[in-house]
Amino acid sequence: MSLDLRTGRPVWLINRQRIAGHKKLAKNIRSEIAVVGGGVSGALIAHRLASLGKQVIIVDSRDIGMGSTMASTAILSYEPEVHLIDLISQIGQRFAVRAYRAGIEALDSLEQTIKTLDDSCDFRRRESLYLASNRKHARIVRRECETRQKHNFEVELLTRGELAKSYSLHAPCAILTRQAAEVNPLKLTLALIRSAQKKGLKVFSHTAMKRYQRTGKESVLTTGDDFCIRARHVVFATGYETQQFLKQKAVHLASSYAIASNARTKFPKGREYPVIWESARPYLYVRTTVDGRIVAGGEDVDFVDAEKRDQLLARKTKTLEKKIRKMFPHLKWKVATAWTGTFAESRDGLPYIGSHKDFPGAQFALGYSGNGITFATIASAIIPDLISQTKNSDAKLFRFDRRSG
């Protein structure tokens, strides 16, 4: 289970903290719960399970946090990539509204979790602006804002004049929400792992899985070195690599590109830019960092193979740079680094959380689309309940056999 998920140098690798060495599994082992995947999803789930007193191990084919977590721009939004108006038509009003509300609760939960860690993980609450890319999209954005307001989401519609005055941005209109955030995904992953290790979590890196089977009330994972992990429960938090063995027809693989500016970019005095994303598809998304960088991503393409994805990096970097300079003509900055990564999209923009008929005894936490960290936080609340057979009202919303339009 190993896929070339990214290339280039993600901004999170610049001045990164030392990563504690985790050993490769070199013997047979038994645990109550085995989490496969040491990215932010696996870390959040393992942390939650360890906090509940469970005996947990986590295994990853790479170093911890070095898969697709590193490719993330780590913009934390409550809304999935599918508009509420469209999600309602796909899965119904009650479920669609609940999916959006679950995102808000996840951001609140993540903030509280981070407060218990030994690192702030550069977490910051931010405003979020969803810009209409043109006049045609402005009608859709206005309707989307009205729909969210109807269902008591705290959003405002900003006019062209208000955008120019308050943010020096030029667009027909935008939805403003103050319920967004930013984080450093590598710092978050490692801080969660350190905290869980204090509660008994065992971590094994460079340990690839090649086979899964269920025998009675026990699951057996076989590593590439033919060691066995026996566990009562297994959680796959393997992200986009999961497509190699699940092969869901409702999931589409794509690649996204990102750049980051030099540190200490000089922003106007007193100005804190919000998280920005736009209605065009593929859309541009922009954030800043605590050390004064601009981080921008987008220019998505269908994923064919890693070589073709990587060949586009230089051209996509220039395109992203051009777009950001147009958006912020008054800022002086240079591109410090660029990278690309592969991700997956579900038809309804929601994650898949729960059991799958082809893998008895296992649970999946697959935060597809652009809200992986938010979805991972949701999964960290649902998965423990599924394991303990405790009723969770959100479980049916994200299950594999849900209605998805």
N, C-alpha and C positions, 0 to 999 in steps of 0.2 A: 504494500500500500504506500507507494511513493510516487509523486507527480511533481514535475518541475513547475512550481507554483508562481515563481517570481524571478525577476532579474533586475540588475541595476543596484543602486545603493539607497534603500529607504532612509528617510531622514532620522528615523529612530535609532539607526546605527551610528549616527554622529555623536560623539562624546557619550556613548552608551556606558552604563554601569557594568561592572564586572559581573559576568554570569557564573554563578556557582556551578561547579562541575557535577554533573549527574552521570552516574555510571550506567553502562550497558548491562542489560539483564544477562547473567551468565549462569543461571541455574533455574530449575523448576521452582515455581512459587505458587502459593495459594493466598487468596484474599477474599473478603466478603464482596467487594466491588472493584472491578477493573475499569478504568477510564482510558480509552484509546484516543490519543490526541492531546498534545501538550501546548496547544495554542490558548488564546484567551477563553474560548468556549470550554475546553477541558479544564482549564484552571478554575473558572468560576464554578463549574459543577463539582469538581473535586473539593474545592474550598467549602462549598455548602454542605456536601456530604460529610466531610471531616468535622465540620462544626456541629453536625448532628450526632457525632460520636461513632460514625461508621468507619470500618477498617477499609481503607482505600489505597489503591496503587494507580499510578498514571504512567503510561508508556507512550513514547513518540519515536518515530523513525529518524528525527533530527534532534538538534538541541532544542530545549524548551523555548517556545515562542518564536522559532525561526521559520515557520511555514507561512501561510497566508496572513497570519496576524501581522507580520512585519510589513506586508504590502498595504495594509489598511491606512487610510488617512484619519481614522478614528474620530469621525464626526458622529456625535451621538444625537440621534433624532428619535422622536417617538413615532413618527409616521412612517409606514412602509413606502416603497416607491410607487405603489399604485394609489391613485387618488381615492379619497373616501367615496366620492360619487361613483367611481367605477367599481370599487370593492363592494359597495352595497349591491350593485347589480350582479356581481359574481357570487357572493356568499350570503347575501341578505343583510338587512339593516342591523339587526341585533348583533350578529357576529362581527360585522365590519366595524361598528362603533366600538365594540368590546376590544377588537384587535388594536385599534388606535389608543384606547384607554389603557390597555395593558402596557403599551410602550411608555406612556407617561409614568405609570407605576414602576416600571423597570428602571427608568432614569433615577427616580427617587430612591429605589432600593440600592442601586449601584452606588449612589452618592453616600448612603449610609454605610455600605460595606467598606468603601474606600477609607472612611473615617476610622475604621478599626485596624487598618493596615499600617505598616511601618514606613510608608511612602505615600505622599499625596498623589503620586502618579500624574502630576500636572493636570489634574481634573479641574475644569472650570465650567461653571454655568454660563451659557451664552444665549443671546437672542438668535433667532433664525429668520432669514429672509428667503422666501420662495418667489423668485422673480419670474414674471411673465416675459418670455423671450421676444414676443411680438404682439401686435394688436389682436390677431386671431386667438393666440393663447391667453390674452387678457380676459376674454369672455369666460374661458374655462377656469382661470384662476379666481375670478370673481365668484363664479358659481361654486367652486370648491370652498372658498372662504365662507360663503353663505351657508353651505351644508354643514361645515364644522361648527359654525356659530349656532345653528339650529340644534345641534347635539351637544351644546354647552362646552365646546372646546374654546379656550381663551386665545383667540386669534383676532387680528385687526387687518383690514385692507388698507394699504398705503397707496396713495396716488403718485403719479409721476413727480409732481411738485414736492410732495412729502419725502420721497426717496432722495431727490436731489438735495433738498435742504438738510435732511438729517444724516444722510450717509454718503452724499456725493456720488450716488449711483444713478444710472440712467436706464429706465425700463418703464413700460406703460403702467404697471402696478405691481404689487407684491403682497404676499401674505406674511405678516409678522407674528411670530410666536416667541415667547420668552422661555419656552420649555425645551431647550436644547443644551448641549454641553460638548466639551472636548476632553480628550484624555491622551496620554501616551500609552499606546497598547502594549509595548514591550515592558515598560515599568509596571503596568497593571498586572500583566501575566506573571511576572516574576515575584511581585509583592504578594499576590494571591497564593502562589506556590510556597513561598517562605512561611506565610501564615499557616497554611494547611500542614506543612511539614512539622510545625510545632504541635500539631494535633494528631500526628502519627502518619501522615501521608508519606508513602514511599514513591520515589520518582526514578524512572529508568529512561534514559535517552538513547538514541541510535539503536532502537529496538523495534524493528519492523515486524508487522504481523503478516503472515501468509495464509493462515487458515483459521476458520471459526467453526466450531461444532457444539451442539448441545447434547449432553449425555445425562439423562435423568433430570435432576434439579441443579445441575452444575454445567457451566459453560467452560469450554476449553479453547484457549487462544494459543496457536502455535507460532513461534517467532521464526524469523528467517534462519536462525541458528538451531532450530528444532528444539528449543526449550518450550515448556508448557506453562501457561498461566491458567490456573483453575479459579473460577470465581462463581459465586451464586448469581451475580448480576454483572452485566457488561454494558458500558455506555460508550457508544461511538460518537466522538466529537471530532470527526475527521474531515469536516468541512467539505471543500470541493473535491477532494480526493475520493470521497464516498461514491461519486459517480462511476468510478472504476469497477465497483462490485455491486452497486444497487441498480445502476443504469435506469434511472427514472425518466420516462418519456416526457414528463411535465417539467423537467429541469433543463435549462439551456446554459451552456458554458460560454463565457465571454472574457475578454481581457480589458483592463482599464489601465490608464497611464497617469502618472503623478509627478509633480515637481515640487521642490521646496527652495525658497530663497535663502540668501545669506542670513545669519543671525543679526539681531539688533537693527533690522530694517527700521528706518525712521518713519513712524506714523505721525499724523498730525497730533499735536498736543491735546491730551484729553480724549482722543478718539479710540474707542474699542470697537473694532469691526465685528459684526455678527457672523455666524455661519451663513454662508450664501450658497444657494443652489438654484438652478433655473429649470424652466418648464420644457426647454428643447430636449429632444432625445437623439443621441446620447447627451446627457446634461453635464454642465460644468459645475463643480463644487469647490468651495473655497473656505479656508479657515486660517487662523493664525496660531502661533504657539507661544508658550511662556517666554521663550528666549528671542521673541521678536521675528519669527519667520512667517512668510506667507506659504501656505501649503495648498496646492490646487490639483484637482484630478478630473478625469473625464476622458473624452476621445475614445470611448469604448468601441471595440470591434469583436466580431464573433471569434471565438477561440478555435483555431484549426490545429496548430501545434506550437510548441514553445519557440521553435526557431523562427517561424514567421512572425509570431508576436514580438519577439525581441528585435527583429530587423526593423520594426516600425518605431522603436523607442526614440531614436534621434529626431525623426520627423515629427512625432507626436509631442516631443519636448518643445520644439520650436513653435508648434501650434498653440500649446498651452501657454507658453510665455507670451505670445502675441495677444492672446485673449485677456490675460491678466493685465498686461500693460494697457490695453484698451479700457479695461474696467477701472483701473487705478492709475490714470495718466500722471498724477501728481506725485507718485511714490518713486523713489530711487532704490533699485535693488538688482541683484544678480542671481541667476540660477546657481544654486550650490550643489544640488543633486537631483537625480531623476530615477524613476523606477517604473516597472510595470508588473502587474500580477493578474492571475486568472481567478475568476469568481463564477458563481453560478446564480442563476435567476429562476425563481419559481413563477408559475403563471400568474398567481395572485399576489406576488410580492411578499408572501409570508413564509416563515420558517417551517420546517418539518420537525416535530418533536414527538417522540413516543416510539411504540413498538412497530416492527415490520414483520409481515407474515413469513418472509424468507429467512429471518434471523430470530428464531424463538429464544427467549431468555435475555434478549438485548433491548436496549433503548437507544434511540438516536437523538442527537441534538444538532440539527443542521440549520444554521442561521443564514440561509441563502439571501441574496440581494445585498443592498448597500447598508443594511442596518445590523450587521453581524453581532456587534457587541451588545446592542439593545436586545436582540433576539436571544443571545447567549444568556443574558441576565434573566430573561423570561424562562428559558430552559432550566436554569439553575433552581427555579422555584417549582417547576412542574416535575422534573425527573425524580427528585427524592420522593414525591408523593406517589408517582407511578411505581417506584421500587417498593415502597411500603404499603402499596395498595390502599392509599388514602385518597378519597375523592378530591379531585381538582377540577373545578368547573371550566378552566381554560384548556384542559387537555384535549377535548374534542375539537376545539377551534384549530389546533395546529397538527392534528393527527394526519397520517399519510392518506387515509381514505376519505378525507374531507371533500366536501363539494368545493370545486375551485373554478367554476365558470366554464 
